[in-house]
Amino acid sequence: MGSRIRPLTDNCPKSLLKVGSSTILEMMITHIRDCGINEIIFVLGYLQEQIKECVTTKFPDLTAHFVINDLYSETNTGFSLMLSKDRVGDSAFIKFDADVVFDKKILKNLIESDYATCLCIDKNVNLDAEEIKVIIGEQNRVVKASKTVDPRDAMGESIGIEKISRETAILLFAELELMMVEEQNHQAYYEGAYERLIEKGVPFYALDISGLNWIEIDTHEDYQRFLNRPPGACA
């Protein structure tokens, strides 16, 4: 619901905040399509009709699927990701947080990476309590990815864009469904399922995207930095 950036999101989904004539979501979809992906699943809740209208009007030839999280105000990203299971089916997929603006090269590098399952990691950031901090072990495998990781132990931040293989997707959705049986997990982030799989030996790798431009829009300060970004940044 973008509560940390209110009142901007009182009547507008965060992903539809504008920069010039475009929105965060339009920039994201344009990059995705430029990289050869033309089918997108949108998990919606808050002010969902505005997002549907934007997608269908601005991208009429996009293969778009809309999944509704009616419990969006009571749940978190883990629950929302779980709801996309039937639409994803038995496919590999790339997952995006809808408030991340990113350089198109990040997505190109992710698609071209030899890693079947990996997280985009920026090692050149100052880490604090809000970031998803990542510990990386041998062979570039992710050991832990959580807000609770001590910044002194972390190698960088997960930016909210991941590639998930078909085999890992099957395990991931099963893990999410198992988690969400317990109401206490409804507020869990999707990274919680990643960590549970990592503990069971499922490999997740780190793709270093340090030096490429991206920004997650969480706060008014983030949005101002986005508005004031240098020309060409995140293009």
C-alpha positions as CSV (number, residue, x, y, z in Angstrom):
1,M,0.0,0.0,0.0
2,G,3.0,2.3,0.0
3,S,2.3,3.5,3.6
4,R,5.8,5.0,4.0
5,I,5.3,7.3,1.0
6,R,1.8,8.6,1.9
7,P,0.1,10.9,1.0
8,L,1.4,10.2,-2.5
9,T,-0.1,6.7,-2.4
10,D,-3.4,7.7,-0.8
11,N,-5.1,7.5,-4.2
12,C,-2.4,6.1,-6.4
13,P,-0.5,2.7,-6.3
14,K,3.2,3.2,-5.7
15,S,4.1,1.6,-9.0
16,L,2.0,4.2,-10.8
17,L,3.9,7.2,-9.4
18,K,5.1,9.3,-12.3
19,V,8.4,10.6,-13.5
20,G,7.7,13.0,-16.4
21,S,5.2,11.3,-18.7
22,S,6.0,7.8,-17.5
23,T,5.4,5.7,-14.4
24,I,7.5,3.3,-12.4
25,L,5.5,0.4,-13.8
26,E,5.6,1.5,-17.4
27,M,9.4,1.8,-17.2
28,M,9.6,-1.7,-15.8
29,I,7.3,-3.3,-18.3
30,T,9.1,-1.5,-21.2
31,H,12.5,-3.0,-20.0
32,I,11.0,-6.4,-19.6
33,R,9.6,-6.4,-23.1
34,D,12.8,-5.0,-24.5
35,C,14.5,-8.1,-23.1
36,G,12.2,-10.4,-25.0
37,I,9.6,-11.2,-22.3
38,N,6.0,-10.6,-23.3
39,E,4.1,-12.5,-20.7
40,I,3.7,-11.0,-17.2
41,I,1.7,-12.0,-14.1
42,F,0.7,-9.1,-11.9
43,V,-0.3,-9.8,-8.3
44,L,-2.6,-7.0,-7.3
45,G,-4.4,-5.8,-4.3
46,Y,-4.4,-2.1,-3.3
47,L,-6.1,0.1,-5.9
48,Q,-5.9,-2.8,-8.3
49,E,-8.2,-1.3,-11.0
50,Q,-5.8,1.5,-11.7
51,I,-3.0,-0.9,-12.4
52,K,-5.2,-3.1,-14.6
53,E,-6.2,0.0,-16.6
54,C,-2.6,1.2,-17.0
55,V,-1.4,-2.2,-18.3
56,T,-4.3,-2.9,-20.7
57,T,-4.3,0.7,-22.0
58,K,-0.5,1.2,-22.4
59,F,0.4,-2.3,-23.4
60,P,-2.6,-3.8,-25.3
61,D,-0.5,-6.5,-26.9
62,L,1.1,-7.7,-23.7
63,T,0.1,-11.1,-22.5
64,A,-1.0,-10.0,-19.0
65,H,-2.5,-12.1,-16.2
66,F,-3.9,-10.6,-13.1
67,V,-4.0,-12.4,-9.8
68,I,-5.8,-10.8,-6.9
69,N,-4.7,-10.9,-3.3
70,D,-7.9,-10.0,-1.5
71,L,-6.0,-10.1,1.8
72,Y,-3.3,-7.6,0.7
73,S,-3.7,-5.5,3.8
74,E,-3.2,-8.5,6.1
75,T,-0.4,-10.3,4.2
76,N,3.0,-9.7,2.7
77,T,5.1,-10.6,-0.3
78,G,5.4,-14.3,0.5
79,F,1.6,-14.7,0.4
80,S,1.3,-12.7,-2.8
81,L,4.0,-14.7,-4.6
82,M,2.2,-18.0,-3.5
83,L,-1.0,-16.8,-5.2
84,S,0.8,-16.8,-8.6
85,K,1.5,-20.5,-8.5
86,D,-1.3,-21.6,-10.9
87,R,-0.4,-19.0,-13.5
88,V,3.3,-19.8,-13.3
89,G,2.6,-23.5,-13.7
90,D,5.7,-25.5,-14.3
91,S,7.7,-22.7,-15.9
92,A,10.9,-20.9,-14.8
93,F,10.2,-17.2,-14.2
94,I,11.8,-13.9,-13.2
95,K,10.3,-12.2,-10.2
96,F,10.2,-8.4,-9.8
97,D,9.3,-6.2,-6.9
98,A,7.0,-3.6,-8.5
99,D,8.7,-0.6,-6.8
100,V,12.2,-1.2,-8.2
101,V,13.4,1.0,-11.1
102,F,16.4,-0.6,-12.8
103,D,18.9,-0.3,-15.6
104,K,17.8,-2.6,-18.4
105,K,21.3,-4.1,-18.4
106,I,20.6,-5.7,-15.0
107,L,17.8,-7.8,-16.5
108,K,19.9,-8.6,-19.6
109,N,22.7,-9.9,-17.3
110,L,20.2,-11.9,-15.3
111,I,18.7,-13.6,-18.3
112,E,22.1,-14.3,-19.8
113,S,23.6,-15.6,-16.5
114,D,24.6,-19.3,-16.4
115,Y,22.9,-19.5,-13.0
116,A,19.5,-21.1,-13.2
117,T,18.4,-19.6,-9.9
118,C,19.9,-16.4,-8.7
119,L,19.4,-13.1,-6.9
120,C,20.6,-9.8,-8.2
121,I,23.0,-8.4,-5.5
122,D,24.5,-5.0,-5.2
123,K,27.7,-5.0,-3.2
124,N,28.3,-1.2,-3.4
125,V,25.5,-0.1,-1.0
126,N,25.3,1.1,2.6
127,L,23.3,-1.5,4.5
128,D,20.8,-0.8,7.3
129,A,17.8,-2.6,8.9
130,E,15.4,-2.2,6.0
131,E,17.5,-3.8,3.3
132,I,17.4,-7.5,2.4
133,K,21.0,-8.3,3.3
134,V,22.8,-11.3,1.7
135,I,25.5,-13.6,3.0
136,I,27.4,-15.4,0.2
137,G,29.3,-18.6,0.8
138,E,31.4,-20.9,-1.4
139,Q,30.9,-21.1,-5.1
140,N,28.9,-17.8,-4.9
141,R,26.0,-19.6,-3.3
142,V,23.6,-17.5,-1.2
143,V,23.7,-18.6,2.5
144,K,21.2,-16.2,3.9
145,A,19.0,-13.4,2.6
146,S,17.0,-11.4,5.2
147,K,16.5,-8.1,6.8
148,T,17.7,-9.7,10.1
149,V,21.2,-10.3,8.7
150,D,23.9,-8.3,10.5
151,P,25.2,-5.7,8.0
152,R,28.8,-6.6,9.1
153,D,28.3,-10.2,7.8
154,A,26.6,-9.3,4.6
155,M,28.2,-9.0,1.1
156,G,25.5,-6.8,-0.3
157,E,21.8,-6.2,-0.8
158,S,19.2,-8.2,-2.8
159,I,17.5,-5.7,-5.0
160,G,14.2,-7.5,-5.5
161,I,14.8,-9.1,-8.9
162,E,15.4,-12.9,-9.1
163,K,15.5,-15.7,-11.7
164,I,13.9,-18.9,-10.5
165,S,14.4,-22.2,-12.4
166,R,11.6,-24.6,-13.1
167,E,12.8,-27.1,-10.6
168,T,13.3,-24.5,-7.9
169,A,9.9,-22.9,-8.7
170,I,8.1,-26.2,-7.9
171,L,9.9,-26.4,-4.6
172,L,9.4,-22.7,-3.9
173,F,5.6,-22.8,-4.3
174,A,5.3,-25.9,-2.2
175,E,7.3,-24.2,0.5
176,L,5.2,-21.1,0.4
177,E,2.0,-23.1,0.6
178,L,3.4,-24.9,3.6
179,M,4.4,-21.7,5.3
180,M,1.0,-20.0,4.7
181,V,-0.9,-22.8,6.4
182,E,0.2,-21.0,9.6
183,E,-1.4,-17.6,9.9
184,Q,1.6,-16.3,11.7
185,N,3.5,-16.5,8.4
186,H,1.1,-14.4,6.4
187,Q,3.3,-11.4,7.1
188,A,6.5,-13.2,5.9
189,Y,8.5,-11.9,3.0
190,Y,9.1,-14.3,0.0
191,E,12.8,-14.4,1.1
192,G,11.7,-16.4,4.0
193,A,10.8,-19.2,1.6
194,Y,14.1,-18.8,-0.2
195,E,15.9,-19.2,3.1
196,R,14.0,-22.3,4.0
197,L,14.9,-23.9,0.7
198,I,18.6,-22.8,1.1
199,E,18.6,-24.6,4.5
200,K,17.4,-27.7,2.7
201,G,20.2,-27.5,0.2
202,V,18.5,-25.9,-2.7
203,P,21.0,-23.8,-4.5
204,F,20.5,-20.0,-4.9
205,Y,23.3,-18.0,-6.4
206,A,24.3,-14.4,-6.3
207,L,24.5,-12.3,-9.5
208,D,26.7,-9.2,-8.9
209,I,25.1,-6.2,-10.5
210,S,27.2,-3.7,-8.6
211,G,27.8,-0.5,-10.6
212,L,24.6,-0.6,-12.5
213,N,21.8,1.8,-11.6
214,W,18.7,0.8,-9.7
215,I,16.6,2.2,-6.9
216,E,13.8,0.8,-4.7
217,I,11.1,3.4,-4.0
218,D,10.1,3.0,-0.3
219,T,10.2,6.5,1.1
220,H,9.8,10.1,0.1
221,E,13.6,10.4,0.1
222,D,13.9,7.4,-2.4
223,Y,11.3,9.1,-4.6
224,Q,13.1,12.4,-4.6
225,R,16.4,10.6,-5.4
226,F,14.6,8.9,-8.3
227,L,13.2,12.2,-9.6
228,N,16.6,13.9,-9.3
229,R,18.5,11.0,-10.9
230,P,21.1,11.8,-13.6
231,P,19.9,11.7,-17.2
232,G,20.1,8.1,-18.5
233,A,20.2,6.5,-15.0
234,C,18.1,3.4,-14.9
235,A,17.5,3.6,-18.6
